[in-house]
Amino acid sequence: MRSTNGRNNILRSARDTFAAKGFDGASIRDIAQAAGLSLSALYYYFPSKQEALYELVHTAYTWYSEHSRAVIAEVGDDPTEQLTVAVRYLSRYRMENVSVSTVLLRDTERLTGDNATRVKELQREARDIMGDIVQSGIDAGTFDVDSAQLVTRAIHSICNSLSLWYRPSGDLTPDVIERDFTQYSLRILGLDPSTEELDGLMALPINQAGMLDFISDDAQR
């Protein structure tokens, strides 16, 4: 489906409806009402709420993987720098997209058939972005851990938890969370950078466009 303002409006409505009611509690009519459309108009885009969920999840993972790879490519080959920007981007992605992250972590398992198969592959690709960095750091002797897979899951778990508790109105700012989560992740890998070293890692560039709400009308692809 083409990326248009109308499409994004429907995806935002699907995101908000699923986040509020869950996949099982939501109906295609709820999504249509949230989007300000008739059922027949919504059916032009999605024949069912299963397809609406798939398109939302597919778009979210595709956006994440595309921008995460771009962010990592900007810092060269050093595993510590790559890991830093990967963690920072994942943290920001979760904070900028709390509602869709809730849907991803809670409702993706409701996908069935080919939709489920395709999304499982996207999930694997997304995990491998971080996992490949961890493995390269282990191979280079930079990271002092035994299992790249286990460490990758631990780092993802830390960042994914933001969808459970982070709110923009809270006391912790995104900058503080991003810095602390980076430090926690590096410590898991056997590194403990000094304040000055951490300052340098936090100054590494990250494409700000990739931190936008991925279905905002001004999101750049």
C-alpha positions in Angstrom: 0.0 0.0 0.0 1.4 3.4 -1.0 2.7 5.7 1.7 0.1 8.6 1.8 -1.3 10.9 4.4 -4.6 8.9 4.2 -2.7 5.6 4.8 -0.9 7.1 7.7 -4.1 8.4 9.2 -5.6 4.9 9.1 -2.4 3.3 10.6 -2.4 5.8 13.4 -6.1 5.0 14.1 -5.2 1.3 14.0 -2.3 1.9 16.4 -4.3 3.9 18.9 -7.3 1.5 18.8 -5.2 -1.7 19.2 -3.1 0.0 21.9 -6.2 1.0 23.9 -8.3 -2.1 23.4 -5.9 -4.8 22.4 -6.4 -6.8 19.2 -9.1 -9.0 20.6 -11.1 -6.1 22.0 -10.8 -3.9 18.9 -13.1 -4.1 15.9 -12.6 -2.9 12.3 -15.5 -0.5 13.0 -13.5 1.0 15.9 -10.6 1.7 13.6 -12.9 3.2 11.0 -14.5 5.5 13.6 -11.1 6.6 14.9 -10.0 7.4 11.3 -13.2 9.3 10.6 -14.1 6.9 7.7 -17.0 4.7 6.8 -16.5 1.0 6.9 -16.6 0.7 3.2 -13.9 3.4 2.9 -11.7 1.5 5.4 -12.2 -1.8 3.5 -10.6 -0.1 0.5 -7.4 -0.2 2.5 -7.9 -3.2 4.8 -10.3 -6.1 4.4 -10.0 -7.0 8.1 -8.5 -6.0 11.4 -5.9 -8.9 10.9 -4.7 -7.1 7.8 -4.7 -3.7 9.6 -2.5 -5.2 12.4 -0.2 -6.8 9.8 0.3 -3.5 7.9 1.0 -1.7 11.2 3.5 -4.2 12.4 5.1 -4.7 9.1 5.6 -0.9 8.7 6.9 -0.5 12.2 9.6 -3.2 11.8 10.6 -2.1 8.3 11.0 1.5 9.5 13.0 0.4 12.5 15.4 -1.8 10.6 15.9 0.7 7.8 16.8 3.6 10.1 18.8 1.5 12.6 21.1 0.2 9.8 21.5 3.8 8.5 22.4 5.1 12.0 25.0 2.3 12.5 26.5 2.8 9.0 27.4 6.4 10.0 29.9 5.5 12.7 32.2 3.1 11.0 33.4 -0.4 12.1 34.1 0.0 15.8 31.8 -2.4 17.7 31.5 -0.2 20.8 30.4 2.8 18.7 28.0 0.7 16.6 26.5 -0.8 19.8 26.1 2.6 21.3 24.2 4.1 18.4 22.1 1.0 18.0 21.0 1.1 21.7 20.4 4.8 21.5 18.3 4.5 18.4 16.3 1.6 19.8 15.6 3.5 23.0 14.5 6.6 21.1 12.4 4.5 18.8 10.5 3.0 21.8 10.1 6.5 23.4 8.8 8.1 20.2 6.5 5.2 19.4 5.1 4.0 22.8 1.7 3.1 21.5 2.9 1.1 18.5 5.6 -0.6 20.7 2.8 -1.7 23.0 1.0 -3.2 20.1 4.2 -4.9 18.7 5.1 -6.5 22.0 1.5 -7.5 23.0 -0.5 -8.2 19.9 2.0 -9.4 17.2 1.3 -13.0 18.2 -2.3 -12.5 17.1 -1.1 -12.6 13.5 -1.8 -15.8 11.6 -0.8 -17.7 8.5 1.4 -15.9 6.0 1.2 -12.7 8.0 2.7 -14.3 11.0 5.5 -16.0 8.9 6.5 -12.7 7.3 6.5 -10.8 10.5 8.6 -13.5 12.3 11.2 -12.9 9.6 11.1 -9.2 10.1 11.5 -9.7 13.9 14.6 -11.9 13.3 16.1 -9.3 11.0 15.5 -6.6 13.6 17.2 -8.6 16.3 20.1 -9.5 14.1 21.0 -5.9 13.7 22.1 -5.7 17.3 23.1 -9.4 17.4 25.6 -9.0 14.6 27.3 -6.1 16.4 27.5 -8.0 19.6 29.0 -11.0 17.8 31.6 -8.9 16.0 32.6 -7.3 19.3 33.0 -10.8 20.8 35.1 -12.0 17.9 37.3 -8.9 18.1 37.8 -9.3 21.9 36.0 -6.0 22.6 33.0 -7.5 24.5 33.6 -9.9 27.3 30.5 -12.2 27.1 29.9 -15.8 26.0 26.5 -15.7 24.2 25.7 -13.0 21.6 22.2 -14.3 21.4 21.5 -14.0 25.2 23.1 -10.6 25.5 21.2 -9.3 22.5 18.0 -10.4 24.1 18.9 -8.8 27.4 19.6 -5.5 25.7 16.4 -5.6 23.7 14.5 -6.4 26.9 15.8 -3.3 28.6 14.9 -1.1 25.7 11.6 -2.7 25.0 10.5 -2.2 28.6 10.1 1.5 27.8 6.7 0.8 26.2 5.5 -0.4 29.6 6.4 2.6 31.7 7.8 5.5 29.7 5.6 8.5 29.3 6.6 12.0 27.9 5.1 13.6 31.0 7.3 11.6 33.4 10.3 12.8 35.4 12.9 11.1 33.3 13.9 12.8 30.1 14.7 10.9 26.8 18.3 12.2 27.1 18.8 10.7 30.6 17.2 7.4 29.6 19.2 7.1 26.4 22.4 7.8 28.3 21.7 5.4 31.2 20.5 2.6 28.9 23.6 2.9 26.8 25.7 2.6 30.0 23.8 -0.4 31.2 24.2 -2.1 27.9 27.9 -1.5 27.7 28.3 -2.9 31.3 26.4 -6.1 30.3 29.1 -6.4 27.5 31.9 -6.1 30.0 32.7 -2.4 29.4 32.5 0.5 31.9 33.4 3.7 30.1 34.4 6.8 32.1 32.2 9.9 32.1 34.4 11.4 29.4 34.3 8.3 27.3 30.5 8.0 27.7 30.2 11.7 26.8 32.1 10.9 23.5 29.8 8.0 22.7 26.7 10.1 23.4 28.0 12.7 21.0 28.0 10.2 18.1 25.6 11.2 15.3 22.1 9.8 15.0 19.8 10.7 12.1 17.0 12.7 13.8 14.5 11.8 11.0 14.6 8.2 12.1 13.4 9.2 15.6 10.1 10.6 14.3 6.8 8.9 14.9 7.1 6.5 12.0 3.6 7.1 10.7 3.5 10.8 11.2 2.5 12.7 8.0 5.9 14.4 8.0 8.0 11.3 8.5 10.7 11.2 5.9 11.3 7.9 4.1 
